[in-house]
Amino acid sequence: MSLVNTQTAIITALFNTNTLSQTTHLIKSDQRLTAEQRLGIYRHSIQGILGQHLRAAYGVVAQLVGAEFFEYLTGTYIDQSPPTSTALSEYGEGFSSTLLNHPALKNMPWIAEVARLEWARSQAWHGVNQAPRSFNDLSTLSEVEYNQVVLQLPDSAQLMESNYAIYDVWLSHQNNEYLDKTHFDTIDINQPSTVLIYRVGKKLHQYKMNDQPLNFIKAIQCQSTLEQLADEFNEYLNEVLVLGLQQGWIYSWSLKGQY
Amino acid sequence: MIQHSTINGVGLGLRFQHIDHILAERPPIPWFEALTDNYLKQGSVQHEYLMEVAEHYPLVLHGVGMSLGSAEALNIEYLTKVKVLAQQINAQWISDHLCWTGAQGLITHDLLPLPYNQETLKYVINRIKQIQNILEQTLVIENVSSYLQYKNSDISEWDFIAAVVKESECKVLLDINNIYVNSYNHEFDPLKYLNAVPIDSVQQMHLAGFEDKGTHLLDTHGQAIHPPVWGLYAKALQRFGAVPTLIEWDNNLPSLERLMQERDTAQQVFNCVFS
């Protein structure tokens, strides 16, 4: 059999146990291990590598559903959606859909939402930020230019809106370094929440957003100019500007229409 | 521009969990091997960290994404990224595995052995030559651990590697643990393997721990190096000379101090052979 046909047969078998026995004619057996067992070692290894990656990305989901069921879920996901990229960090985006569609989790759609939050965290961590422009340079702008200034979030920023209290659920499953964590049993799961996640330097930030900062962030994302922001947020402007600068999500600026 | 440095002695695999400690404490480790695939995204936090490490330590790059024996077309975009990264950190060499990792657009992220026959040999030699042209440097290829052999293999693994090296003029990253694991799993004399690898081809060696699963040895990189692997390492040093050696540890990752103890043991074997 040619190299291409051999590899096609084997990769099919590695992601689909139903075809494992159809590939054994390619592999040597001996007294210690049959061909099927030898292929099984690789299937187990691949499931282990990818499962470990998913466990790292979805640590809170793993705690919520329990280690055994999580392993079953990741196994299902790996067979249904094998990786297609050489970058392992890009693997696992659709895992929340697997959770959402699983009959056993039908009455707990918020678990899939926690998975979406964890994926957003992973993406923010691996995201690449633009080079920030110094806010001191604003003083060099003309009045016309100043009115065209738009603020920028870090490019790594992910804004996630959910119908469930995903921030609190996530926080309740962290270690005691998180001083504001609440006990899981006290959380009202059906409380909608919005979370902003972004990376600055070597640190990942995550904040639950209330109305004013959230509307401000959405206005930034819509490229509202400083002049428009001043009109819209009038009495709250100073407060949200200070918050954004302190928390680091007001990251850079540009002139409208330019990057 | 990061200055040229020489890779000598026993280095460690750079693992993300240790980077903060390494940058803060600058432990006396002569060089590190960075896992190529983790650092290819320009501007990512991982890339920023690696650039910082490169300012203080000599580095080599070790990847899993070239899929040297895959029947699929070469991933030029991937190779270009590797080349750029190697230039940025002044990597002393680039290594990857003599195996295949994907087919039909799917990637296993595992290292699958090749059928060792004339068809594969010709194909792999041509691929390595193409890769070396793209990278504009000699590629270093690593022997992989394996748990299966193909019915259409009719060349020994060691003769296959020797032929690849001879024809493609690449170098070898000789994984001593993988030779030992394979010698158990496929019942051959590991010294026969060592003695077949061309003496001047070995650029680097790897040492790691395996797990005994009863029916086979599993290359887990998750525990200390086993005594027979130390013995084989001493034999390899006698044959290939003072080749730079690296301790690989990925699963159940211990503290950097524990890794340095393992490094010290390797250094003792190294010193013993050359005293």
Interface residues (C-beta under 8 A of the other chain):
Chain A: M1 S2 L3 V4 T6 Q7 T8 I10 I11 T12 L14 F15 H25 L26 I27 K28 R32 L33 A35 Q37 R38 L39 I41 Y42 S45 I46 I49 L50 H53 P82 P83 T84 S85 T86 A87 L88 Y91 W125 H126 G127 V128 N129 R199 G201 K202
Chain B: D37 L40 K41 Q42 G43 S44 V45 Q46 E48 Y49 G65 G69 S70 A71 N75 Y78 W100 G102 A103 Q104 G105 L106 I107 T108 H109 D110 L112 L114 P115 E119 T120 Y123 Y147 L148 Q149 Y150 K151 N152 T215 H216 L218
